[in-house]
Amino acid sequence: MSQSVASEVVSACVGGMFSASALYPLEVLKTRMQAENKGEEVLPNSQDGEDDNANSEEGEANGTANNSTEVSRKQMKQRYCDAAGEGMLSYATLMYQNEGGLPPFYSGVTTSAIQSATEKALYFFAYTFFKNGYVNITGDSSIGALPNLVLGCMAEWAHLPVTLPIDCVTTAIQTDEKNRGAFVLMGNILSEKGIGGFYKGIQAYTVLCLKPAIQYTVYEQVKKIVIAARRVQAHGRAVDDSLSAAEAFFLGMVARIVATMLTYPYLRAKVMLQSTYGNAKVKPTIPQMIAEQLSKGGVWGLYQGIGPELTRGVFSAALMMMVKERIGVVVRALIDGPTGAGPQKRETGH
């Protein structure tokens, strides 16, 4: 493995695991708020009609108890749907009060950390591989915005066969009302849907593959501007081509905001396919789901859960890029050895 690929993979893996673990409660809030569906029918407070054919008072009592339990469950579901529409704080408060405090906010954190580390490592491995191939073929080390987008999309699709099943299991853990474990949920998915059950929502990636491509393209292009400005100010002296922690943090935030706002409706549709419509016999298409949410809730319906997604996503991307930049410098120094110390004069891929 070449120096550039090794440093990208190791730094992205550690950065992804760190950011996913540190911000996991926001990931849970984001996923659950996205999965809430206002279109679900809720039973009224009383049931119309009685069973005139009841054979005993005991049977009637049991039937009333069952109906009461069902009404209570439906009413609680409605409260969660309403809280999702009100915002992140309302939903988090409801979860804390009704689900036993903090533990639900960390359900599935190990699976999420593994998924994030694997996804980031494979993405940057594929991206760096494709980028080096592009440079070797074209002979041009300066990659523009459009080629960066294409390379980013290719890198995103390259890791999906491995990471989408982990993402599917993570979503199942976060939205499971019975709090079953990862292995139980994996068994259920396999028994009900087979291997294809682990790839629910893959059709959304026709657009979602643009999200990391947009994010890292914005990051890459702005980073080039920062490095170019640094070289101008250095007046020909050697400069360090890595960003400072603060620079990487800020650029990571900006890049994630741009990418999230452009692709969020498809991201929510993917989560709903993996949870709300997970066991439906006839699943709607992604455009149908987006049209349905638009008709029910307007533009806000498309962006339900955007609060925790932006908060988590922005800080996750910023932390990941900050850690990645710093670890990348360490990894390159270890590979280069004492003779490789000093400012790096090459542009690293993101």
Disulfide bonds with the S-S distance in Angstrom:
none
